[in-house]
Amino acid sequence: MIAWRPVAVFDLALRIFPDTHDSDTPSLKWQRMLTPRQIILMQFKLASFNPKGFRDFWLSLALFLCPLPLLAQQSAPSLPLLFDARERLAKPDLSTLVRLRFLTSVDFPPFNFMDQNGKLSGFNVDIAREICAELEIADKCQIQALPFADLKDALAASQGDAVIAGVAVGEELRRQFAFSRPYLMLPARFARNLKTPLKGDNATSLADRPVGVVKATAHEAMLAAYFPKIKAVPFDSKEALLAALKEGKVDAAFADALQLSFWVSSQASAKCCALLDGSYISEHFLGEGMTIMLRQKDDVLRSAFDHALAALSRSGRLQEIYLRYFPYGLY
């Protein structure tokens, strides 16, 4: 059984989860999405997840002594599963594969970047390496960094075999390339000012209250469409929005979950604010999920990627990588 934090989601993951929307939000089908790449080029701080010895003993003791609400608050952020645990995708024969060349960029932290030692790192990079290990072809795998603008042409010219760099999937790209199934979604979320009294910890408590959003963005359109009772207050930039939230000029902000999760936990927020329960996904407004891009005719390789991603999801390895780069959670 899958354990979920309380989330008010618009779309049902692979149509296997029950409807969890409240009366103020419409129910949609959970599809895959990707927040526009440009809005999450940001500074970040890596954090690692290192279980201690005797973990099982202390967890058992905590389960016995601690109240359930406290445990829920202290539990590690969970990654929604995009693969049914019962699903078994066939593993294609890659014995004739000479090498597998992943292409990425270095300007998209925390997904792909150069670390302080000049090593190619990031969530996407670790996913690529784990895929190679799962497919038992680690000795044949290479990961090369190129300027983001050159990735599509390089793939089309067979200078690489797959792109894993946060490319936003669209209709035009689908006519040119193939894509794996998604391995991560970046939702929208609300962050609230803690000095503002609210009658709840979700979006319904924001009815008739001023909520900031960056104007002329997908988040502004999404806020207007799905939360008509909220009083939207537009801002020219993300910086202006966060400053207004911190100063209490708005009761909450609606924006990209990745940015908000890092900001509320950073010194910049001065502990003024916190995320509200509920993450919001919409393919219509936010696009499709994070995937791996391949050439159209590489059906065997695409099937291999889907097999490996499903296996990583079942084993919990995908969750481990997620916690390494998103320790505060996105959902």
C-alpha positions as CSV (number, residue, x, y, z in Angstrom):
1,M,0.0,0.0,0.0
2,I,1.4,3.4,-0.9
3,A,1.7,6.0,1.8
4,W,0.8,9.5,0.8
5,R,1.1,12.9,2.5
6,P,-2.2,14.8,2.3
7,V,-2.3,16.2,-1.2
8,A,-5.0,17.9,-3.2
9,V,-4.1,16.7,-6.6
10,F,-5.7,17.5,-9.9
11,D,-4.7,14.3,-11.8
12,L,-4.7,10.7,-10.8
13,A,-1.4,8.9,-11.1
14,L,-1.8,6.3,-13.8
15,R,-5.5,6.2,-12.9
16,I,-4.8,3.8,-10.0
17,F,-5.3,6.2,-7.1
18,P,-8.6,7.3,-5.6
19,D,-9.8,10.9,-6.1
20,T,-8.5,13.1,-3.3
21,H,-9.7,16.6,-4.3
22,D,-11.8,18.8,-2.0
23,S,-15.0,20.5,-2.8
24,D,-13.3,23.7,-4.0
25,T,-11.0,22.1,-6.5
26,P,-12.1,20.2,-9.7
27,S,-11.0,16.7,-10.2
28,L,-8.8,16.1,-13.3
29,K,-6.8,13.1,-14.4
30,W,-3.2,13.0,-13.2
31,Q,-1.0,13.2,-16.3
32,R,2.7,14.0,-16.5
33,M,4.0,17.5,-16.3
34,L,7.2,19.6,-16.4
35,T,7.4,23.1,-15.1
36,P,9.1,25.4,-17.7
37,R,12.8,24.8,-17.5
38,Q,13.7,28.5,-17.2
39,I,11.9,29.1,-13.9
40,I,13.9,26.6,-11.9
41,L,17.5,27.7,-12.8
42,M,18.4,28.6,-9.3
43,Q,21.0,28.3,-6.5
44,F,20.5,25.3,-4.2
45,K,22.1,23.4,-1.5
46,L,22.7,19.7,-1.7
47,A,21.7,17.5,1.1
48,S,22.3,13.8,1.5
49,F,20.2,11.1,3.1
50,N,22.3,8.9,5.3
51,P,20.5,6.3,7.5
52,K,22.1,5.7,10.9
53,G,22.9,2.3,12.5
54,F,20.1,0.7,14.4
55,R,17.5,2.6,12.4
56,D,15.0,-0.2,12.6
57,F,15.2,-0.4,16.3
58,W,14.7,3.4,16.8
59,L,11.9,3.4,14.3
60,S,10.1,0.6,16.1
61,L,10.5,2.5,19.4
62,A,9.2,5.7,17.9
63,L,6.1,3.8,16.5
64,F,5.4,2.5,20.0
65,L,5.9,5.8,21.9
66,C,5.1,8.7,19.6
67,P,1.6,9.9,18.5
68,L,0.8,9.4,14.8
69,P,0.4,13.1,14.0
70,L,4.0,13.7,15.2
71,L,5.3,10.8,13.1
72,A,3.5,12.1,10.1
73,Q,5.2,15.4,10.5
74,Q,8.7,13.9,10.9
75,S,8.4,11.3,8.1
76,A,10.7,11.7,5.1
77,P,9.1,13.4,2.0
78,S,7.7,10.8,-0.3
79,L,7.9,10.6,-4.1
80,P,4.6,9.8,-5.8
81,L,5.0,6.6,-7.8
82,L,4.6,6.8,-11.5
83,F,4.9,3.1,-12.0
84,D,2.4,0.5,-10.7
85,A,4.4,-1.7,-8.3
86,R,2.6,-4.7,-9.9
87,E,3.7,-3.7,-13.4
88,R,6.6,-5.7,-14.9
89,L,8.0,-4.2,-18.1
90,A,10.0,-6.5,-20.3
91,K,13.8,-6.0,-20.3
92,P,15.0,-5.8,-23.9
93,D,18.1,-7.6,-25.1
94,L,20.9,-5.0,-25.2
95,S,23.7,-7.5,-25.9
96,T,24.5,-6.0,-29.3
97,L,24.7,-2.4,-27.9
98,V,28.2,-1.0,-28.3
99,R,27.7,2.0,-26.1
100,L,25.1,4.3,-24.7
101,R,25.7,8.0,-24.8
102,F,23.6,10.3,-22.6
103,L,23.6,14.0,-23.3
104,T,22.9,16.6,-20.7
105,S,23.8,20.2,-19.8
106,V,25.5,21.9,-16.8
107,D,23.2,24.9,-16.3
108,F,20.2,23.2,-14.7
109,P,20.8,22.7,-10.9
110,P,19.9,20.6,-9.0
111,F,19.2,18.4,-12.0
112,N,22.5,18.6,-14.0
113,F,25.5,20.8,-13.1
114,M,29.2,20.8,-12.4
115,D,29.9,20.3,-8.7
116,Q,32.7,22.1,-6.8
117,N,35.2,19.5,-7.9
118,G,34.3,19.9,-11.6
119,K,32.4,16.6,-11.7
120,L,29.2,16.3,-13.6
121,S,26.4,15.8,-11.0
122,G,22.7,16.2,-10.4
123,F,19.5,14.3,-10.1
124,N,19.3,13.6,-13.9
125,V,23.0,12.5,-13.9
126,D,22.4,10.1,-11.0
127,I,19.3,8.7,-12.7
128,A,21.3,8.1,-15.9
129,R,23.9,6.2,-14.0
130,E,21.4,4.1,-12.1
131,I,19.6,3.2,-15.4
132,C,22.9,1.9,-16.8
133,A,23.5,-0.1,-13.6
134,E,20.0,-1.6,-13.7
135,L,20.5,-2.5,-17.4
136,E,23.9,-4.0,-16.6
137,I,25.6,-1.9,-19.1
138,A,27.5,0.5,-16.8
139,D,30.8,-0.2,-18.7
140,K,29.2,0.9,-21.9
141,C,27.6,4.2,-20.7
142,Q,28.9,7.7,-21.2
143,I,27.4,11.0,-20.0
144,Q,28.4,14.1,-22.0
145,A,27.6,17.7,-21.2
146,L,26.7,20.2,-24.0
147,P,25.1,23.6,-24.1
148,F,21.4,23.2,-23.7
149,A,20.6,24.8,-27.0
150,D,22.7,22.2,-28.8
151,L,21.1,19.1,-27.3
152,K,18.3,18.5,-29.8
153,D,20.6,18.9,-32.8
154,A,23.2,16.7,-31.3
155,L,20.7,13.9,-30.7
156,A,19.3,14.2,-34.2
157,A,22.8,14.0,-35.6
158,S,23.5,10.8,-33.7
159,Q,26.1,12.5,-31.5
160,G,24.4,10.9,-28.6
161,D,21.7,8.3,-27.9
162,A,19.5,10.0,-25.3
163,V,19.0,13.5,-23.7
164,I,18.3,13.7,-20.0
165,A,18.3,17.4,-19.3
166,G,14.8,18.6,-18.4
167,V,13.7,19.2,-22.0
168,A,10.0,20.3,-21.9
169,V,7.9,17.9,-24.0
170,G,5.6,19.5,-26.5
171,E,3.7,18.5,-29.6
172,E,6.4,19.7,-32.0
173,L,9.1,17.7,-30.2
174,R,7.0,14.6,-30.2
175,R,6.9,14.7,-33.9
176,Q,10.7,14.7,-34.0
177,F,11.7,12.5,-31.1
178,A,10.5,9.7,-28.8
179,F,10.3,9.9,-25.0
180,S,10.5,7.6,-22.1
181,R,7.8,7.4,-19.5
182,P,8.2,10.2,-16.8
183,Y,10.3,9.8,-13.8
184,L,9.5,13.0,-12.0
185,M,6.8,15.7,-11.9
186,L,7.3,19.3,-10.6
187,P,4.0,20.6,-9.2
188,A,2.8,24.0,-8.1
189,R,2.2,24.7,-4.4
190,F,1.1,27.4,-2.0
191,A,3.4,28.9,0.6
192,R,1.8,30.9,3.4
193,N,3.0,33.6,5.8
194,L,3.1,32.1,9.3
195,K,1.9,35.3,10.9
196,T,-1.4,35.1,9.0
197,P,-4.1,33.1,10.9
198,L,-5.8,30.6,8.6
199,K,-8.6,28.2,9.3
200,G,-6.8,25.2,7.9
201,D,-3.7,24.0,6.2
202,N,-4.8,23.7,2.6
203,A,-6.1,25.8,-0.3
204,T,-9.6,26.0,1.0
205,S,-8.4,28.2,3.9
206,L,-7.2,30.8,1.4
207,A,-10.7,31.6,0.0
208,D,-11.3,35.4,-0.3
209,R,-7.7,36.0,0.8
210,P,-4.9,37.8,-1.2
211,V,-2.5,35.3,-2.8
212,G,0.5,36.4,-4.8
213,V,1.5,35.0,-8.2
214,V,3.9,36.0,-10.9
215,K,1.8,37.5,-13.7
216,A,1.7,36.3,-17.3
217,T,2.8,32.8,-16.1
218,A,1.3,29.3,-16.2
219,H,0.8,29.6,-12.5
220,E,-1.3,32.7,-12.8
221,A,-3.5,31.0,-15.3
222,M,-3.8,27.9,-13.2
223,L,-4.6,29.9,-10.0
224,A,-7.4,31.7,-11.8
225,A,-8.9,28.5,-13.4
226,Y,-8.8,26.2,-10.3
227,F,-9.1,28.6,-7.4
228,P,-11.6,31.3,-8.4
229,K,-12.4,32.1,-4.8
230,I,-8.9,33.3,-4.1
231,K,-8.0,36.9,-4.6
232,A,-5.0,36.8,-7.0
233,V,-2.4,39.5,-6.6
234,P,0.0,39.7,-9.6
235,F,3.7,40.5,-9.3
236,D,6.3,41.3,-12.0
237,S,8.9,38.8,-10.8
238,K,9.5,35.9,-8.5
239,E,11.7,38.1,-6.3
240,A,8.9,40.6,-5.8
241,L,6.4,37.9,-5.0
242,L,8.6,36.3,-2.3
243,A,9.5,39.7,-0.8
244,A,5.7,40.5,-0.5
245,L,5.0,37.1,1.1
246,K,7.8,37.6,3.6
247,E,6.6,41.1,4.5
248,G,3.0,39.9,4.9
249,K,1.7,42.0,2.0
250,V,0.0,38.8,0.8
251,D,-1.2,35.9,2.8
252,A,0.3,33.3,0.5
253,A,2.0,32.7,-2.8
254,F,1.3,30.2,-5.6
255,A,4.4,29.2,-7.6
256,D,6.7,26.3,-8.6
257,A,7.0,23.8,-5.8
258,L,10.8,23.4,-6.3
259,Q,11.5,27.1,-5.8
260,L,9.1,27.4,-2.9
261,S,10.4,24.3,-1.0
262,F,14.0,25.6,-1.1
263,W,13.1,29.2,-0.3
264,V,11.0,28.5,2.8
265,S,13.9,26.4,4.2
266,S,16.6,28.9,3.3
267,Q,17.9,31.9,5.3
268,A,16.4,34.2,2.7
269,S,12.9,33.5,4.1
270,A,14.0,34.1,7.7
271,K,11.5,31.4,8.8
272,C,8.6,33.6,7.8
273,C,6.7,31.1,5.8
274,A,5.8,27.5,5.3
275,L,4.3,25.3,2.6
276,L,0.6,24.5,2.7
277,D,-0.5,20.9,2.3
278,G,-1.3,20.0,-1.2
279,S,0.6,19.8,-4.5
280,Y,-1.0,20.6,-7.8
281,I,-0.4,19.1,-11.2
282,S,-1.9,20.0,-14.5
283,E,-0.7,18.9,-17.9
284,H,-2.8,21.6,-19.5
285,F,-1.0,24.4,-17.6
286,L,2.3,22.9,-16.6
287,G,3.2,20.5,-19.4
288,E,4.3,16.9,-19.3
289,G,6.6,15.1,-16.9
290,M,10.4,14.8,-16.8
291,T,11.4,12.2,-19.4
292,I,14.3,11.0,-21.4
293,M,14.4,12.1,-25.1
294,L,15.4,9.6,-27.8
295,R,15.3,9.4,-31.6
296,Q,12.0,8.2,-33.0
297,K,13.2,4.8,-34.2
298,D,15.0,3.8,-31.0
299,D,12.1,1.7,-29.7
300,V,14.3,-0.9,-28.0
301,L,16.2,1.7,-26.1
302,R,13.0,3.4,-25.0
303,S,11.7,0.1,-23.7
304,A,14.9,-0.4,-21.9
305,F,14.7,3.0,-20.2
306,D,11.1,2.3,-19.2
307,H,12.0,-1.1,-17.7
308,A,14.9,0.4,-15.8
309,L,12.9,3.3,-14.4
310,A,10.1,1.0,-13.3
311,A,12.7,-1.2,-11.5
312,L,14.3,1.7,-9.8
313,S,10.8,2.9,-8.6
314,R,10.0,-0.6,-7.2
315,S,13.3,-1.0,-5.4
316,G,13.1,2.5,-3.8
317,R,16.3,3.7,-5.5
318,L,14.4,6.4,-7.3
319,Q,13.1,7.6,-3.9
320,E,16.7,7.7,-2.5
321,I,17.9,9.9,-5.3
322,Y,14.9,12.1,-4.9
323,L,15.6,12.7,-1.2
324,R,19.3,13.4,-2.0
325,Y,18.4,16.4,-4.1
326,F,15.0,17.4,-2.7
327,P,15.4,16.8,1.0
328,Y,12.4,19.1,1.8
329,G,10.1,17.4,-0.7
330,L,8.1,18.7,-3.6
331,Y,4.7,17.1,-2.7
